[in-house]
Amino acid sequence: MKKCFQNILIKIEKKNWIAMLACAVILTTGSGILSGCSATKENSQLQQKTDSNETGLNASDEESKVSSQQFSKQIEKLVYIEKFDGKELVFDEVEWVEVPGKRAKELGITEDDAPSGFKVYNEKVMTEELPVTRNCICDLLNWTSNYDRMQVTLKKFMKILADRKGTKIPYYLTIEDNKIICITEHYVP
């Protein structure tokens, strides 16, 4: 009877070992399949983005934005704004020169010319005109509240420009694909 009982326990241990091995194989295989599916999905999304750039077709608006941000070049210019009608911006590019400094020395600008330690240099007036995107970001300084930064709509920006009555204020324009996507007022101490 003792020997019979031992044989029963041995068979149970063998069955447990086989069951544990089967579970391990299933878990390993399952996790491999899941990670393979995940990698395939990521590769598929990347391929869709690449295809949409090559063919000009948009997979979706969000993917389109990501693709255009990766492949289009942004340019930043410091300018005086001459005129803005809500759609087109006329501007004159200028240069911020620290005084004293190498560039100030090249231009012959002295500390007498720039008591504040800088000069906005404009060799000659040459205006350019570019369209402004509808979702252009207008980041201005609030002149009535410690010059804190504030974002305003294009309509509000037009009103602020009108209120400032042609005051020469430098703005940074961020330009992408020959369109202005951001207007940032430069702080002048």
C-alpha positions, 0 to 999 in steps of 0.5 A: 500500500505504501508503494502504491501511494508513492507511485500516485505522488510521483505521477502527480509530480510528473503531471505538475512538471509537464503542466508548468512546462506547457504554461511557460511555453505558452506564456513565452510564445504569447508574449513574443507574438504580442510584442511582434504585433506591437512592433508591426503596428508602430512600423505600419504607422511610420510607413503611413507617415512616410507614404503620406509625405511621398504621395502628398496624401494625408493619413489623418490631420494629426499625422499630417502635422507630425510629418510636416513638422519633421520635414519642413524648415522654420525660419525666424526673423526679427522685424518691424511690422509695417502693415497687417490686414489680418491676412498678409503681413508687411514687414522690414527685417532688422538686426538686434546688435549688442553694444559693445560687441563684435557686430557693433564694432563692425557697424561702427555703433558706439555706446553713445549710439546705444546707451541701453546696451543695444541697437536695433539696426536697420541698414535700409528699409526693404519690406517683404509681404507674407501670408499669416496662417489662420492659427498663427500664434500671437505672443505679445507683451502686456504693456499694462501688466508688468510686461507679462506674456499674453497670447491673443487672436489675430483680430486682437493683434490687429487692434493692438497694432492700431493702438500702438500707432506705428511704434517701432517694436521688434517682433520675431516672425516664425516662418514655415513654407513661406507663411507666418505661423508665429508672431512674438513681440521682442522685449525692449528694456 
